[in-house]
Amino acid sequence: MSLAWAIGISGGATFTLTHRAVFFFWRRNAGSLALRSGYGGKLAHPPMGQSSAPKKPVAQGAETGDSLLRKLAKGWNASRCWIRYLFAGVREGVPGLVQFVLGNEFFRASQVAGELTALGEILATLRPKCALEIGTLRGGTLLFLCRLASPQATIVSVDLPGGRFGGGYGSTRAWLYKRLALRRQQLQLLQGDSHSSEMLARVREILGAQELDYLFIDGDHKYEGVKRDFELYAPLVRKGGLIALHDIAEHPPTAGCEVSQFWNEIKGRYRHLEMIANRQQGWAGIGVLYVD
Ligand SMILES: C[S@@+](CC[C@H](N)C(=O)[O-])C[C@H]1O[C@@H](n2cnc3c(N)ncnc32)[C@H](O)[C@@H]1O
């Protein structure tokens, strides 16, 4: 047996065992998170829309020892990521959770640390029982929401395969995202256009008689796109609930992000909070509207 195969087989066995152990512990422990207050604050992040690098084409029949090792390394990294996920925020509360969602490649959120921490503190108090997110992408803000929502929450996350400002996710990620939910949470991942009346009907059907405690709009960032999301889903939010919009900061025209235009139009109608770490950052920013 060659050395590469020996490494491959032992690596594969280690990966399988680690993977099983991680899921076992995760399923048992993910519900028992204690969150404390405190703000983080480093500014870190690549601008949105530049995040999903095109995948390299794989040469046909190139199942070489090299690619096997690469797969094993990927698997090992994913396992390490799950282990870190188990402990993210357990001791450090919201800042620890933020550090995790910004510091890992796989579930990385397209957010600024200080802003996400401030939103996290609000969510940790609200503990939404029913929440809708538009814009799943790499699952960063979804993971964040699952951890901060009520352990019995109904959570819906919508994304459009090939959509603007990201582009959705595949079946492996869908499988992993489903496992972000705590034991008694109901998580529904909907893939399709949030602007369509069919999507609104699907969301309504899932919610049934429940109203939303929290709506996070981070999908299509064009003026008409964000406006449509707001018009369709804001009426589903209960009095006392929250609507958060991402990317309310002024962006350079080349970014194609027009959320600030809509935000400036709508914010005066609500009690609101603007969380922008740095007015010159040229991206991100979270706006929160209180539905009174
Ligand atoms: C900026 S990303 C979301 C980032 C994510 N919330 C985070 O911070 O981890 C925007 C996502 O919205 C999705 N999107 C764009 N237009 C959409 C539409 N009309 N319906 C549903 N999803 C859409 C894109 O596919 C993309 O994945």
The ligand as an SDF file (V2000), in Angstrom:
LIG
                    3D

 27 29  0  0  0  0  0  0  0  0999 V2000
  -25.4550   39.6350    0.8020 C   0  0  0  0  0  0  0  0  0  0  0  0
  -26.0090   38.0180    0.5780 S   0  0  0  0  0  0  0  0  0  0  0  0
  -26.6490   37.5360    2.1450 C   0  0  0  0  0  0  0  0  0  0  0  0
  -25.5980   37.4590    3.1920 C   0  0  0  0  0  0  0  0  0  0  0  0
  -26.0080   36.7890    4.4710 C   0  0  0  0  0  0  0  0  0  0  0  0
  -27.2090   37.3560    5.0370 N   0  0  0  0  0  0  0  0  0  0  0  0
  -24.8890   36.9030    5.4810 C   0  0  0  0  0  0  0  0  0  0  0  0
  -24.5370   37.9970    5.8980 O   0  0  0  0  0  0  0  0  0  0  0  0
  -24.3680   35.8590    5.8700 O   0  0  0  0  0  0  0  0  0  0  0  0
  -27.4360   38.2400   -0.4040 C   0  0  0  0  0  0  0  0  0  0  0  0
  -28.1440   36.9670   -0.7760 C   0  0  0  0  0  0  0  0  0  0  0  0
  -29.4480   37.3050   -1.2520 O   0  0  0  0  0  0  0  0  0  0  0  0
  -29.7960   36.4480   -2.2860 C   0  0  0  0  0  0  0  0  0  0  0  0
  -30.8190   37.0800   -3.1350 N   0  0  0  0  0  0  0  0  0  0  0  0
  -30.6530   38.0610   -4.0510 C   0  0  0  0  0  0  0  0  0  0  0  0
  -31.8210   38.3520   -4.6410 N   0  0  0  0  0  0  0  0  0  0  0  0
  -32.7470   37.5360   -4.0900 C   0  0  0  0  0  0  0  0  0  0  0  0
  -34.1390   37.3320   -4.2950 C   0  0  0  0  0  0  0  0  0  0  0  0
  -34.8250   38.0580   -5.1830 N   0  0  0  0  0  0  0  0  0  0  0  0
  -34.7630   36.3790   -3.5680 N   0  0  0  0  0  0  0  0  0  0  0  0
  -34.0850   35.6540   -2.6510 C   0  0  0  0  0  0  0  0  0  0  0  0
  -32.7680   35.7910   -2.4120 N   0  0  0  0  0  0  0  0  0  0  0  0
  -32.1090   36.7210   -3.1260 C   0  0  0  0  0  0  0  0  0  0  0  0
  -28.5040   36.1760   -3.0220 C   0  0  0  0  0  0  0  0  0  0  0  0
  -28.5820   34.9440   -3.7060 O   0  0  0  0  0  0  0  0  0  0  0  0
  -27.4880   36.1760   -1.8950 C   0  0  0  0  0  0  0  0  0  0  0  0
  -27.1930   34.8710   -1.4700 O   0  0  0  0  0  0  0  0  0  0  0  0
  1  2  1  0
  2  3  1  0
  2 10  1  0
  3  4  1  0
  4  5  1  0
  5  6  1  0
  5  7  1  0
  7  8  2  0
  7  9  1  0
 10 11  1  0
 11 12  1  0
 11 26  1  0
 12 13  1  0
 13 14  1  0
 13 24  1  0
 14 15  1  0
 14 23  1  0
 15 16  2  0
 16 17  1  0
 17 18  1  0
 17 23  2  0
 18 19  1  0
 18 20  2  0
 20 21  1  0
 21 22  2  0
 22 23  1  0
 24 25  1  0
 24 26  1  0
 26 27  1  0
M  CHG  2   2   1   9  -1
M  END
$$$$
